[in-house]
Amino acid sequence: MKILEKYLLKEILGSSLSVLLIFMVILSSNTMLRLIEEASVGTFPTYLLFPVILVKITQYSIYIIPISLFFGIIISLGRFYNNNEMAVISTSGQSILDIALIINKIVLPSSLIVALFSLYITPSATEYRYKLEHRLNSEERIEEIKPGRFTSSQNGQATFFIESSENNLLKEIFFSSSDAMGTTVENSKSASYFKDEMDRRFIMLKDGVITEVLSSVNGNTRTTKYQEHGIMLGQELVAFTNTKLEAKSTFELLLSNNLESTAELQSRLMLPLATLILGFLAIPLSYSSPRKGRYDKVFLGALVYFTYFIAMSITKKMFLLELTPGFLGLWWLHLIMVGLIIGIYYQDRTKIPRRQ
């Protein structure tokens, strides 16, 4: 029994981790390429590239772990059926329930990991992501200016142009800003970055001219020449307020009584349960005749997985629209799935070798 247990767990764990790695590489690569493209045109700071990718991976995990476990079981058991190993296992007295109890040593820990991500890690990562977005949308990022290209600030109130840059020395700078008081255009021959004793960031412009448009009606302007002129870069940010439900902590959702918070809390609790359901559903779903091959049920598995998760989204929408009774919440879909799995296990507990 222990030999069989080790064999099953090793094969399923290996297949699940392989699927997990493939999905992680695909999704993180797609995110990285998009962010690199934004960074190349100056709309995204390069120093935030890896933090944002890590946040995205954390957010993906609550969906990738269940699907990796699901397909890992289907692929591994599909190979057993294809090689007639499952027939040998069944004739040795192991029923579908015995196999499920062995595989549960992977399914249950996976469900607990998803619960940890869903209830704590992912909301914290999502809040961190919104804080980054708030910062990027509020501050001026002159460090991201590329020589030879006009670049707008994140808030759209300033435009920068640098002819060339070498060893932290900027040459031929054009700077234009606008606010409620008017428009200011500034040209300088050179500039450099520095920080003061309070670690505030500045850019020191040298040998320049400031032209202020005092009135847009009659075109009055004022021109000022200077030898040195400093501009503070790190402006005071507006305080961040977390208003997104997906970024709120589970404890905050527990204390809230509104419908949206209840739906968000239940959807977080549903993900670990969905991991358990998919893990046990994959076992009978993986059945395949030896003539069809180990990947015979992968398409069917994908169809079941995406139908299930789409149904979860629909269930949440129905709850928010108050089309379902409040006491049912989002639980009724999962109760149906649990009942379906119990029915399958009851019917097939001794019929795997004879099932056609």
N, C-alpha and C positions, 0 to 999 in steps of 0.2 A: 504493500500500500504506500509506503513512504517513497519507494522508487518511482511509482506512478505519480505521486504527488509532486515530487521534485521535477519530474520530466514535464508534466503539464505546466507547472508554474514557471519553469525556465523558458519554455517555448512561448507561452502567452506573454510573459514579461518582456522577452526579447522583441516579439512582434509589436507589442504596444509601444515600447520605447522607440522603435524604428519609425512607426507611424507618427509618433509625437515629434520626433526630430525632423521628419520631412515637413510636417505642417508648420513647425516653428521656423524652419529655414525659409519656406515659401512666404509666409506672412511677414516675417521680419525683414526679408530681402525687399519685398514690395514696399514696406514702410520706409526702409533705408533709402531706396532709390528715389522715392517721392521727396523725402526730406533733403537729400543731397541736391536734387534739382532745384528746390526752393532756396537752399543755401547758396547755390551757384549764381543765382540772380539777386542775391542780397536780401531776400525776404525772410530768411531764417538764420539765426546765429549758429555757427558750427559747433560752439562749445556745448550746446544743448542737444546735439545730435544723438549721442548715446543714452543720456537720461531719458529722452522721449521714446527711444526704441525700447528701453527696458520697461517703461510704463506700458507701452503697447503690448509687449510680450506678456506682462502681468495681466492685462485686461483680456488677452486672448485665451489665457490658461483655463479659465472656467468653462470654456467651450471646447478647447482642444483636448484636454484630459479625458472628458467623457467619450469623445469620438475616437480618440486613440485607443482607449481601452476596448471600446465596442468593436472596432475593426481588427484590433489585435487578437481578440478572441475568435472572431469569424475566420480570419486568415489561418490561425494556428489549428483550430479544430477542423477547418476545411482541408488542411493538409493531412490531418489524421484520417479523415474519411477517404481522401483520395488514395492514401497508402494502405487502406484497410486496417490501420492501427486502431481506429475506433471500434471496429467489429471485434477485434481481439480484446479490447478493454471491456466491451459490453458482455462478451461471453465469459469473462472472468468474474462477472457478478456485479459490475459497477453500473448503476442506473444513472439516468440523467440528473437525478437529485444528488447522488454521490459526487458526480463531476462538478455540479454547481457548488457543493460545499467545499470542494478543494479550491475551485477558482475564486470562491468568496474571500480567500486569503489575499487576493489581489484587488478584488472589487471593493471590499469594505475599506481598506486603507485609501484607495483612490477616491472613494466617496468622501472620506474625512479630509483629504487634501483639498478637494473641490470646495468643501464646506469652509475650510480655513481661508481659501482664496475668496470665495463668494461673500462671506460674512465679515471679513476683516481686511485682507491684503488688497483686494481689488478696489473696494471703496476708498481706501487710503491712497492708492496709486492714482485713482481717478481724480480725487481732490487735488493731488499734487500736479496732475496734468492741467487742471483748470487754473491752478495758481500760475503755472508757467505761461499759459495762454493769456492770462490777465496781465502778467508782467510784459510779455511780448507786445501786447496791444496798447500798453500804457507808456512804455519808455522809448526814448530816442536811442537808436543804435548806430551811432556814427562809425563805430569800429567795423561795421559790416560793409562799409562803402568800398566798392571796387574801383581802382583807378581807371579813368577813361570812360566812365559810365555814369549817367545821371541816376541817382538813387533817392527815392522818397522815404521819409521817416514812416514808422509804423502807424502813427496817427494821421498821416497825410498832411500835416501842417508845415512840413519843411522839406526842402529838396537840396541835395548835396551833389557836388561834382569835384573830383580830384584828378588832376592831369596825370600825376605820377606819385609813387610812394617808394621810399627806400630807407631801410633802417629806422623805421618809426618816424621818419621825416616826410611830411606831405608837401607837395609843391603845386602851386597854382590852384587855389581852392575857391570854389564858388558856393555860396550858402544863401538860400532864400527861405524866409519864413513868413507866415501870415497869421494874424489873429484878429480880434475884434477892433484893435486900434489901427490896423493897416498892414502894409507889406514892407518887409525889410530885405534888401539885397546887399550881400557882402562879398567882396573879392579881396583875397590876400595872396601874397607871393609864396608864403610857406606857413607850416603849422606843425605842431607836435603834441603828443599826448602827455599828460602828467597827472599825479594824484597829490592832494594836499595832506596835511597832517591828520585829517579826519577821514582819510581814505576815500574822499569824493573824487570822481573822475572829471577832468577838464581837458579841453583842447585849447592850446594857446596859438592864436592866429597872429602873424607878424606882417608888418608893412602892407596894410590893407586900407580899403575904403568901404564905408557903410553908407548906403543910400536908402533913405526912409521915404516912403510915399505917404505924405501927411493927409492928402485928400484925393480920393479917386474921382472927384467931380471936376475940380479945376487943375489937377495934376501937380499940385504943390509938392515939392520934394526938399529934403535936407540931406546934405552930404557931409560926412565926417571922415577925416583921415586919421589913422592911428599907426603907432609903431608896434604895439602889442595889445591884444584884446582876447580875454579868456571867456570861454563858454562852458558852463557846467553841463556834463553829459548825463550823469546819473540823477535824474530828477526824482522828486518825492513821488512815490506811487500811491495811487488811490487805494484805500484799504480794501482787501479782498473779502467779498461776502459770498459764502457758499450757498447757492440757491438750487443746485442740481440734486435731485433725489438720488441718482446713482453715485454721487460723490459723498453723500451723508453717511455717517457711521450707522451700523446696525442698532446701536444703543439709542441714537437719536430717532430712528424710525420706530423703535419700540415705544418711545415716549409720545409719539405723535398719533393722533386718532383720525386724521383725515384719510380719505379713500386712496389717494395717490400713494401716501406713505405705506399704507397697509398692502397695496398691490406690489410695491417695490420690495417690501420685507418678505412677503410670501414668495415672490419670484426668486429671491436669493436662497430661501430655504428649499425651493423646488429643485435647484440645480444639483445638490448632493443626492436628493432622492432620485432624480432623473439618471444620475450616474449608476446608482444601484439597479434601477429598472433596466437600463440599457445593457448593463453587464450580464444580468440573468436572462434577458431576452436574446442576447447574442448566442447563447449556448444552443437552444433548439433551432434558432435561425441559421446556424452554421451548417446544418445537415446538408450533405451533398452525396450523390451516388459516386462510386469510384470512377465512373466513366466520364464525369463532367469536370473534374479538376478542382484545385484548392481555392480558386478565386471565383467559383461559380456564384456564390451568394454575396459578393461584394456590392454589386449593383443594387440588389434587393436590400442589403443592409443600409446603403446610402439613402435609398428611397424611404426606408423606415425611419432612419435618423432624422432626416430633414423634415419629413412629415410630422414627426413627434415634436420637434422644436418649433416648427411653424404653428402647430396646434397650441403649443404653450404660449406663443405670442398672441394668438387669437383669443385664447382663454383670458389672458391678462386684459386685452382690449374689451372683451365682453364684461369683465368685472368692473373696469373703469367706467363703462357706459351703463352700469347697473342693470345689465340684461340677465344676470344670474343672481340668485339669492346670496345675500352677504355671508351666510353661514357656510356656503359651499366654497366661497373664495376661489382660489386657483387649484384646490385640492382634487376636485372631482375628476379631472382628466387623468391624474396620476393614479387615483383609485381604480379607474377603468383599466388602466395599463396593468396595475398589480393584479386585478381580477383575471385579466387575460393571461398573464404569465402563470398564475396559479392553475388555471384551466389547462394550459398547455403541459405543464409539469405533471398534473394529475393524469392526463390522458396518455402521455408519452413516457412515463417513468420507467416502463419495462419494454418499450416497443421500438427503441432506436434500431436494433439490428434488423427488425422486420419491416420498418417503415419504407414505403416506396415513393 
